[in-house]
Amino acid sequence: MKDVFQPDYDISRILMAVNITTGVRIVPGETLIIFDEIQENPRAIASLKYFCENAPEYAVIAAGSLLGVAIHQGVSFPVGKVDTLELGPLTFREFLCAMDEEGLAGLIGSGDYRLAAAFHDRFADWLKKYYFIGGMPEVVAAFAESRDFSEVRYLQKKIIEMYEDDFGKHTLENELARIRMVWNSIPMQLAKENKKFFFGKIREGARAKDFEIAIEWLQDCGLIKKVYKVSKPAMPLKAYTEFSAFKLFLLKLPTPFGVMHIEKSIL
């Protein structure tokens, strides 16, 4: 489909190509059109503006896991023409629902802490499992069906390998090594009682300027979060931020051995 967007942004022509490719007749108001992995094609992202302006009767969703990187590489993003939604891994409550524990999940949001305390052991047991399994939908679904922890670990490793393979597809070769070094350093540094992220732990003699771009790239991917230290908890919090001291976390990650995935979807 990449070549379809190259000549122009004629929506009728694009829709005809979608119809030919999928074999599905597109009916305004009934057919949902999904452009997956849209970050692979900057012109497809730009076309969303023309869907909004020239063909608002069609429902379009675009999804991509590295949209933050694509947008920062000069992609013409249709500001004001789309709604955005970030999708992360399953929360603990969603995890409970996936394990057919809707009662416990509902209890979390009820505010009835006295009743919740009566089920402390069940909550603790599921929380330990959640720490190990994480919130990746594929992994959770596999455990819900098989209750096999070895399969969980296999799928987690496979997801990590897929992310690392993607590093090389979406970055310059001279930055790839630094990105991998930062990525591999984070679990090790989180396992220690460090009060901040040490660049010297990435590589002996490393300095901040050597790895700033790599950290920003991983942030744009939605894979890590930079959390700054504050001198005191007062408002506005940013006024007390110490920008020289921060920690890097694997975003919304329940276990240091797994990996999370944020997919930014455009609605």
N, C-alpha and C positions, 0 to 999 in steps of 0.2 A: 504493500500500500504506500510505501514511501514516495514513489514516483508520482502518485496521484496528486500530491499537493504541490508539486514543483511548478507547473505552468502558471497557475493562477489560483484564486480563491473562489471560483465559481461553485457555489454550494450544490446546484442541481447536477453538475458534472461529478462532484465528489460523491454525492449520494448515489448516483448511477454506478460508480465504481464500487461502492460498498455493496450495493445490491448484486452486482455481478460476482463479487468475491464471495459473498456469504450465501447467495441464493435466497435471501430473505427479502420479501417486499416490504419497503419502509413506509409505514402509514403514520402521518402526522398525528400526534396525540396518543398513539398506541405503541409505536415501536421505540424501544430504548436503544440508542446507539452508544457503544462503548469503544473508545480508543485506548487500548491498553499499551503500557510501556511507551507513552507518548513522548517521553524525554528523548527517545531515539530520533525524533523528527521535529526539529524546531519549527518548521513551517506548519506542521499539524497543530502545534500549540497556538501559533498565530492565527490559524483558521477559526479558532473558537470565537474570535471577535466577529467574524462574518456570519457564523451560525447565529450569534446573538442578534446582530443587526438586520440580517437579510432573511433569516429563516428561524425566527423564534418559536415557531410551531413544532420544531423537532426537539426532542429531549436527548441531550448529549452528556455523557460522563467521560472524562479523560482521567486515566490513572497512570501513575509512574512512581517508582521508588526512589529516583534520583532527580526529582524535579528541581530541588534546591540548587543542585549543581548546574543543571541545564539553564536555569533562569539566570544564574550568575555568569554564564558564559556568553551573554549578549543576546539571548533569545528574546524576541519581541513578545512580552507577556501581555495578554489582553486585560489590563487593569480596569476594573469596574464592569467588566463584561461577564465575569464568572464568579461563582462562589467556591471557596476552598474548604476542604475538610481534611484533617490529618487523622489517619487511622493507625493506631498503635497496637501492641499485643493485648491479649486478654487481661483485664484486671482480675483481682482475686475473686470478686463477686461473679464476674463472667465465667471464670474458671470453675467455680462451684456449680453454676448452672450447666456447664458442659459435662460435669460429673454427675448430673441428675440430683444435685443437692439444692434444689430451688428453695427449700425451706430455710436452710442455713443462709443462702444468699439473701433472701428476703429479710431475715433477722438482722443482717448487717445494717440495712438501711432503715430499720424500724426505730432505732434509738432506744430499744428496750434492753439496756445493758444487764439488768438483773436476770432476764431470761437468757440472754446470750451467755452469761457466765455459767449457766447450767449445762451448756453444751461446749464448755471450754476444751475438753479433750478432743472432741470431733473437729473443732476449729483448728486446734494445734496440729492435729494429724494431717489435715488437708493443707494447712499452710506450709508444713515441711515438704509435702509433695509438690506444692506450687513453687517453692524455692528451687527445687531440683528440675522440675519440668519446664517452668517458665510459661510464657503466654503466647508463644507462636502457635497459630491455629492448627497447622499441620501436625505439630508435635502433640498438642493437646488432644486432637481428634484421634491420633494413633493410640495414645495412652487410654483414652476413654473406651476404645474398642478392645485393646489387647491387655492393658494393665502390665505392660512389659517395659521395665526401666531400661533394659539394654537397647530396645528399639528407640526409646527416647534419646539416649545418648548418641546413637547412630544418626538420628535425624538432626540433632543439634550440630554435630560435627559437619554434616553435609551442608547445612545452612551456612555455617561459618565459612566453609570452603567456597561456597557459591559467592558470598560477599567478597572474599578475598580475590576471587577470579574477576569480579566486576571492577575492582580497583583499577586494573590495567586497561579496561575498556573506556573509562571515563576520566582519565587524567593523563597528564604529560608524563613521558617516560622518566624525566629527571626528577619528578616529584614522587613517583611510585614507591621508591625505596623508603623515603621518609614517612610516607603514609603508613606503610606496613610496620615500620619501627614504632610509630606512635600507637598504632592499633594493638600491637603485641605487648606494648609496655603498660597499657592501662590496667588489665587484670592483676599484673604483678604489683603495681603501685597501690592499687586498692586493697590488696591483701596485707599491706604493711600499715603501720600506724603513722604514716606520713601526714603532716598537717597541710601539705600542699603538693602539687605535682612538681617533680624534679626532672628537669631536662637532662641532667647528668645521668639519670637512670635509663634513659633511652640509649644513650651512647656516651662513652667517656669523653668529657670535654665539650659536649653539646651545649649550644646556647639557644636562647629563645628564638632569635631571628632565623635560626636554621630550620625550625619546625613549625613556625607560626602558620605558614600556608597549608601545611599538612593537617594541622588541627582545624583550621577553618574549613578545609575541604570535607573532613569527616563530619563537622557540624552541619554543613550544607546538605550532606547526604541524609541527615537525621539519625546518624548512628551513635553520636556522642553528644554529651551536654557539658559545657564548661560552666562550672559553678564557682563564683568568686567568694572570697572571704570578705566579711564585713567587720569593721572595728567595733560596732555595737548594733544591737537590734532596734533601730529607731527609724522613724519616717522623716523624709523619704529614704528608703533603704539604699538607693543608688548613691546618695551623698556620702555614705560611709563605706563604700566599696573599696577594697584594696586590690587594684588591678594586677599587682605583681604576684599575688597569691591566689591560686585557684586549684581546683581538682577537676579531673575529667572522669565522667561516668558514662558507662554504656547505657544509653537512654532507656528508661523504664524497664530495666533489665533485672529480673528477680534473682538471677544466678550469675556469678562471675564467669561461669564456664560456657554459657550459652551466648546467644546474640539476639537482639531484637531487630525488628524491621518496621520502619514507619513508611507508610505509603501515602503520599499526598494525592488526594483525588480532587478533581475539579468538577463541580456539579453545575 
